[in-house]
Amino acid sequence: MKLCILVLIAMLLMPSQTAASEYKETMLEPIMPGYTVYAVVSAETNVYKERRKVSRVEGQLQAGMIVEILMDYSAKWYLVEETDLGIKGWVESDALIIPNDEPALKSELTTQMLENYINSLNFESETEYLIYTDLLRQHTHVFTGKNGEWKFLHTFVCASGKNETPTTRGTFKISERGSWFYSRRLGSGGKFWVRFNETYLFHSVSMNNAKQIIDPTLGERVSSGCIRLSVEDAEWIYKNIPERTTVIIN
């Protein structure tokens, strides 16, 4: 047992350039495994190419099947994927049973663990920054440096999408930004927004149209898909993270 503990400690302290593949296969994959939302198909349903029933049918799902929710549209349509049959497309919300939100994982990761993980996976960015949002823990980590030599800079507590309105997972690029937005459809807005994937943004906690905070919640899955941050942390990203910065949401 003592030998095993010593081996684990040695691997965590190993330079990030050494044995990257061994990190991925042994120590690092369980650190940030990601948070995937799965739903149960409630009744036989068609899967459509677009968010309308007159679009092409991509396949059919049977009651009891398990699908991954990739994206939602106003919690009325869902982009789903069933991997066994290779079916991917849009279904209406009443065809799915979506589980309740799970609480965020409370375990903390050390700076060394974060740096080893990021560098082992060879993430690249066109700027000197890299952002990784850990949906399991509701943390957004910022790194600075370059491929293979990323150094931890900040961790921001965040709030991602609920299971019924999940945050899209994947690798994206920072694009445009603004100091304020308000969505009448959602009945809320936020300060210091930065876009990372179409309608998905980093921005402050939820505010009304008078720019008053109406939901200060962080560290839980409460949003309509965007990544919420404290006003101060959202402002930091808004002012410091340039366009074309790589963003990993997992």
C-alpha positions in Angstrom: 0.0 0.0 0.0 2.8 2.4 0.9 4.5 1.7 -2.4 1.3 2.4 -4.3 0.8 5.7 -2.5 4.4 6.8 -3.4 3.9 5.9 -7.0 0.7 8.0 -7.2 2.4 11.0 -5.6 5.4 10.6 -8.0 3.1 10.6 -11.0 1.2 13.7 -10.0 4.5 15.6 -9.5 6.0 14.4 -12.8 6.6 17.2 -15.3 3.8 17.6 -17.8 5.9 16.8 -20.8 6.8 13.3 -19.5 4.6 10.3 -20.1 1.6 12.3 -21.3 -0.2 9.2 -22.6 0.3 7.4 -19.2 -1.3 10.4 -17.4 -4.3 10.1 -19.7 -4.7 6.4 -19.3 -4.1 6.2 -15.5 -4.3 9.2 -13.3 -5.9 12.1 -15.2 -9.0 10.9 -17.0 -11.0 10.5 -13.7 -10.1 14.0 -12.6 -12.5 15.8 -15.0 -14.6 13.1 -16.6 -17.2 15.6 -17.8 -20.9 15.9 -17.1 -23.2 14.4 -19.7 -26.9 14.7 -19.6 -28.8 11.6 -20.6 -32.6 11.2 -21.1 -35.0 8.3 -21.4 -37.2 8.2 -24.5 -40.8 8.2 -23.2 -42.6 7.0 -26.4 -41.8 6.1 -29.9 -40.7 9.2 -31.7 -39.2 10.5 -35.0 -35.8 12.2 -35.0 -35.8 15.2 -37.3 -32.9 16.9 -39.1 -34.2 20.3 -38.0 -36.5 21.7 -35.3 -39.7 21.1 -37.2 -41.8 18.1 -38.1 -41.7 18.9 -41.8 -38.0 18.4 -42.0 -36.3 15.2 -43.0 -36.6 12.2 -40.6 -33.2 11.0 -39.5 -34.4 7.9 -37.7 -36.8 6.7 -35.1 -36.4 6.1 -31.3 -38.3 3.6 -29.2 -39.6 4.0 -25.7 -37.0 3.1 -23.1 -33.9 4.1 -25.2 -31.2 6.2 -23.7 -30.1 9.3 -25.6 -27.5 12.0 -24.9 -28.8 15.6 -24.9 -26.4 17.7 -26.9 -28.4 21.0 -27.0 -31.8 22.4 -26.4 -34.0 25.1 -28.0 -36.1 26.8 -25.4 -36.6 23.4 -23.6 -39.1 22.6 -26.4 -36.8 20.8 -28.9 -33.7 18.8 -28.1 -30.7 17.8 -30.2 -30.0 14.2 -29.1 -27.8 11.3 -30.1 -28.3 7.6 -29.8 -24.9 6.0 -30.3 -25.9 2.3 -30.8 -28.0 3.1 -33.8 -26.0 6.2 -34.9 -29.1 8.4 -34.8 -28.6 12.2 -34.2 -31.2 14.9 -34.6 -34.0 16.9 -33.0 -36.9 15.6 -31.0 -39.7 17.4 -29.1 -39.5 17.7 -25.4 -42.5 15.6 -24.6 -40.6 12.6 -26.1 -38.0 12.7 -23.3 -37.8 12.0 -19.6 -35.0 14.3 -18.4 -33.5 13.5 -14.9 -33.3 16.1 -12.1 -30.1 18.1 -11.8 -27.4 16.5 -9.7 -25.4 18.6 -7.2 -22.0 19.8 -8.2 -19.0 17.7 -7.1 -17.3 19.4 -4.1 -13.8 17.9 -4.4 -11.0 20.4 -5.1 -8.2 19.9 -7.6 -4.7 21.2 -6.9 -2.8 23.5 -9.3 -0.4 20.6 -10.1 -3.3 18.3 -11.0 -4.9 20.9 -13.2 -1.7 21.7 -15.1 -0.8 18.0 -15.5 -4.3 17.3 -16.9 -4.4 20.2 -19.3 -0.9 19.6 -20.6 -1.4 15.9 -21.0 -4.2 16.4 -23.5 -2.3 18.8 -25.7 -4.9 21.5 -25.8 -3.9 24.4 -28.2 -5.1 28.0 -28.3 -4.4 30.8 -30.7 -3.8 33.1 -27.8 -1.8 33.0 -24.6 -4.9 31.9 -22.7 -6.9 28.7 -22.4 -10.3 28.2 -20.6 -11.6 24.9 -19.3 -15.0 24.7 -17.7 -15.5 21.7 -15.4 -19.3 21.1 -15.5 -19.0 18.4 -12.8 -17.6 20.8 -10.2 -19.0 24.0 -11.7 -15.6 25.6 -12.0 -14.1 27.6 -14.8 -10.3 27.4 -14.9 -8.1 29.9 -16.8 -4.6 29.0 -17.9 -1.9 31.0 -19.5 1.1 29.9 -21.7 1.2 27.7 -24.7 0.6 24.1 -25.9 2.3 21.7 -23.5 3.3 24.5 -21.1 0.0 25.8 -19.7 0.2 27.3 -16.2 -2.8 27.7 -13.9 -4.0 31.3 -13.5 -7.5 31.4 -12.0 -10.5 29.3 -10.9 -13.9 30.9 -11.0 -17.0 29.3 -9.5 -19.7 29.3 -12.2 -23.2 28.1 -12.9 -23.9 26.2 -16.0 -27.2 25.0 -17.7 -29.8 22.9 -16.0 -30.3 19.4 -17.3 -33.4 20.6 -19.3 -31.3 23.5 -20.8 -27.8 22.1 -20.8 -24.6 23.9 -21.6 -23.1 22.6 -24.9 -20.0 20.4 -24.4 -17.0 20.6 -26.8 -14.1 22.8 -27.8 -14.9 26.3 -29.0 -13.3 29.7 -29.6 -14.0 33.0 -28.0 -15.6 35.4 -30.5 -17.5 38.7 -29.8 -18.4 40.3 -26.5 -20.4 43.1 -25.0 -20.9 44.9 -21.7 -24.7 44.1 -21.3 -27.5 42.1 -22.8 -31.1 41.4 -22.0 -33.3 38.5 -23.4 -37.0 39.1 -23.3 -37.5 35.4 -24.2 -35.7 34.4 -21.1 -36.8 37.3 -18.9 -33.2 37.9 -17.8 -29.9 39.3 -18.8 -26.3 39.9 -17.6 -23.2 42.0 -17.7 -19.9 41.4 -19.4 -20.9 38.7 -21.9 -18.3 36.8 -24.0 -19.5 34.4 -26.7 -18.0 31.0 -27.0 -20.5 29.1 -29.1 -23.4 30.7 -31.0 -26.0 31.7 -28.4 -23.8 30.3 -25.5 -22.0 32.9 -23.4 -19.9 33.5 -20.4 -21.7 36.3 -18.5 -22.5 37.6 -15.0 -25.2 36.2 -12.7 -28.8 36.7 -13.8 -30.1 40.3 -13.8 -33.4 42.0 -14.7 -33.7 44.7 -17.3 -32.8 47.3 -14.7 -29.4 45.5 -14.3 -30.3 44.3 -10.8 -29.3 40.8 -9.7 -32.3 38.5 -9.6 -30.4 35.2 -9.1 -27.0 35.2 -7.5 -26.7 31.4 -7.5 -23.2 30.0 -8.4 -21.8 26.5 -8.0 -25.1 24.9 -9.3 -26.8 24.0 -12.6 -29.3 26.8 -12.8 -28.9 28.6 -16.2 -30.6 28.3 -19.5 -27.3 27.1 -21.0 -24.8 30.0 -20.6 -22.0 29.9 -18.1 -22.8 32.4 -15.3 -20.0 34.0 -13.2 -19.9 36.6 -10.5 -19.9 40.1 -11.8 -16.3 40.6 -11.0 -15.2 37.3 -12.6 -17.3 38.0 -15.7 -15.7 41.4 -16.0 -12.2 39.9 -15.7 -12.9 37.5 -18.7 -14.5 40.3 -20.6 -11.5 42.6 -20.2 -8.6 40.0 -20.4 -9.5 37.0 -22.6 -8.9 37.8 -26.3 -10.9 36.5 -29.3 -9.8 33.1 -30.7 -8.9 31.8 -27.2 -9.8 28.1 -26.9 -12.6 27.2 -24.6 -13.2 23.6 -23.5 -16.6 22.9 -21.9 -16.8 19.4 -20.4 
